[in-house]
Amino acid sequence: MRLLLAAIIALVCFAANAEAHTRSQSQSRWTIEGERVAVHIEADALDVTRLYAFGGDEPLDAVFADEVAEAFTVRTGGEECPANGAPRANLAPAGRVVADWSFTCPANTSAFEIESRLFLRVAPSHLPFVAL
């Protein structure tokens, strides 16, 4: 009986961590005004620090801005909408990092395709929440 109890205790102590609470998440809010398609993106700073796995020593907001610039594509009618400059990112309260960015798409378009690859390289199970 002691051997069985010791085996159960060892199993519990050395079991791998469950990943149910470690999945990264982000929120993006998209607005469309005429030809301008704008996005406001938020992520936990802890998730953004995963990007340091690729090296570099830029500030956290700059690292996030670079990731956002590589991660999002907006298309309409099969054509990619050009970005209006680079994303602007800032550190926010409560351990968050936020970025704002915009694109120019043809006016009077009824359908948009938004592709997100945010954190794909460092967190393939990342869950992006999108609001329009």
Backbone torsions as a table, in degrees:
resi	resn	phi	psi	omega
1	MET	NA	-40.1	178.9
2	ARG	-63.4	-37.2	179.8
3	LEU	-65.5	-41.3	177.9
4	LEU	-64.1	-44.4	178.2
5	LEU	-62.4	-42.2	178.5
6	ALA	-64.1	-38.9	179.1
7	ALA	-66.0	-41.4	179.0
8	ILE	-65.4	-43.9	178.6
9	ILE	-61.9	-43.4	179.1
10	ALA	-63.0	-40.8	179.4
11	LEU	-62.7	-44.2	179.7
12	VAL	-65.9	-41.2	-177.0
13	CYS	-70.3	-33.1	-174.4
14	PHE	-108.1	8.3	178.7
15	ALA	-66.5	147.9	178.4
16	ALA	-67.3	148.5	178.4
17	ASN	-64.6	138.6	173.8
18	ALA	-72.3	142.3	-177.0
19	GLU	-98.0	14.0	-177.1
20	ALA	-63.0	-29.1	-176.2
21	HIS	-109.3	10.4	-178.1
22	THR	-113.2	5.8	-179.7
23	ARG	-71.1	125.9	-179.3
24	SER	-72.5	151.6	-179.8
25	GLN	-139.3	152.3	172.3
26	SER	-140.7	159.4	176.4
27	GLN	-124.3	133.8	174.4
28	SER	-129.0	138.4	178.5
29	ARG	-118.9	119.1	-175.6
30	TRP	-106.0	137.3	175.4
31	THR	-129.2	144.3	179.9
32	ILE	-123.4	120.6	178.7
33	GLU	-133.5	99.9	-177.1
34	GLY	64.2	-121.6	180.0
35	GLU	-86.7	-9.9	-175.1
36	ARG	-94.0	125.1	174.8
37	VAL	-114.1	115.3	-175.6
38	ALA	-114.6	151.1	178.7
39	VAL	-135.9	142.2	173.0
40	HIS	-120.2	119.4	-174.2
41	ILE	-117.3	136.0	177.1
42	GLU	-128.2	142.6	176.4
43	ALA	-148.2	157.0	175.0
44	ASP	-68.6	137.9	178.9
45	ALA	-58.2	-35.4	178.8
46	LEU	-59.9	-40.8	177.3
47	ASP	-66.7	-37.7	179.7
48	VAL	-65.2	-32.7	-179.9
49	THR	-63.5	-19.7	176.3
50	ARG	-59.2	-26.8	-178.5
51	LEU	-68.0	-18.5	176.7
52	TYR	-68.1	-10.0	176.5
53	ALA	-60.8	-21.4	179.5
54	PHE	-91.3	7.0	-179.6
55	GLY	90.1	-174.8	-179.5
56	GLY	94.7	159.9	-179.7
57	ASP	-139.6	25.8	177.3
58	GLU	-67.2	157.9	174.5
59	PRO	-60.3	155.5	-175.4
60	LEU	-56.2	-40.9	-179.5
61	ASP	-66.0	-36.0	177.9
62	ALA	-68.8	-38.7	177.5
63	VAL	-62.1	-42.3	179.5
64	PHE	-66.6	-42.4	178.6
65	ALA	-59.4	-42.1	177.8
66	ASP	-63.0	-41.7	179.3
67	GLU	-64.1	-43.7	179.2
68	VAL	-61.8	-42.4	-179.2
69	ALA	-60.9	-33.7	179.8
70	GLU	-87.2	-19.0	-167.8
71	ALA	-93.1	-24.6	-172.3
72	PHE	-112.1	138.2	173.5
73	THR	-133.1	135.7	176.5
74	VAL	-118.8	131.4	179.5
75	ARG	-131.6	154.4	170.6
76	THR	-147.0	137.3	-178.6
77	GLY	57.9	29.4	-179.6
78	GLY	79.8	-3.0	-179.3
79	GLU	-105.8	138.9	177.9
80	GLU	-75.3	134.3	176.6
81	CYS	-84.4	128.7	-179.6
82	PRO	-70.2	144.1	177.7
83	ALA	-76.3	149.2	175.4
84	ASN	-95.9	84.7	-178.9
85	GLY	75.3	-161.0	-178.5
86	ALA	-98.8	155.8	175.7
87	PRO	-63.5	147.7	174.4
88	ARG	-108.6	126.4	-178.2
89	ALA	-123.2	151.6	179.6
90	ASN	-145.0	155.6	171.4
91	LEU	-78.2	139.5	-178.2
92	ALA	-121.0	165.7	177.9
93	PRO	-60.7	164.2	175.1
94	ALA	61.8	33.5	174.5
95	GLY	69.2	34.2	-179.1
96	ARG	-113.3	157.2	171.9
97	VAL	-126.0	134.1	-177.8
98	VAL	-123.5	150.8	176.9
99	ALA	-138.7	146.5	175.5
100	ASP	-125.0	140.7	-177.5
101	TRP	-156.2	159.3	177.1
102	SER	-145.5	162.6	-179.2
103	PHE	-133.5	158.7	174.5
104	THR	-113.8	121.5	-179.8
105	CYS	-122.8	158.9	177.9
106	PRO	-57.7	139.5	178.8
107	ALA	-68.2	161.9	177.6
108	ASN	61.2	30.6	175.9
109	THR	-92.3	136.5	-177.1
110	SER	-99.4	-16.6	-177.3
111	ALA	-132.0	133.9	177.5
112	PHE	-123.4	148.9	173.4
113	GLU	-116.8	122.9	178.5
114	ILE	-114.4	121.9	178.4
115	GLU	-110.8	130.1	178.6
116	SER	-121.0	128.8	173.8
117	ARG	-120.5	25.6	-176.2
118	LEU	-59.6	125.7	178.9
119	PHE	63.4	11.4	-177.1
120	LEU	-58.3	-37.7	-177.8
121	ARG	-71.0	-28.5	-175.8
122	VAL	-111.8	-16.9	-179.2
123	ALA	-148.0	77.7	-176.1
124	PRO	-58.6	-20.6	178.7
125	SER	-92.1	12.7	-178.4
126	HIS	-53.9	140.7	-178.9
127	LEU	-114.4	106.4	178.8
128	PRO	-91.1	125.5	174.4
129	PHE	-95.9	132.5	-176.1
130	VAL	-122.8	136.1	175.5
131	ALA	-129.6	142.3	177.6
132	LEU	-112.3	NA	NA
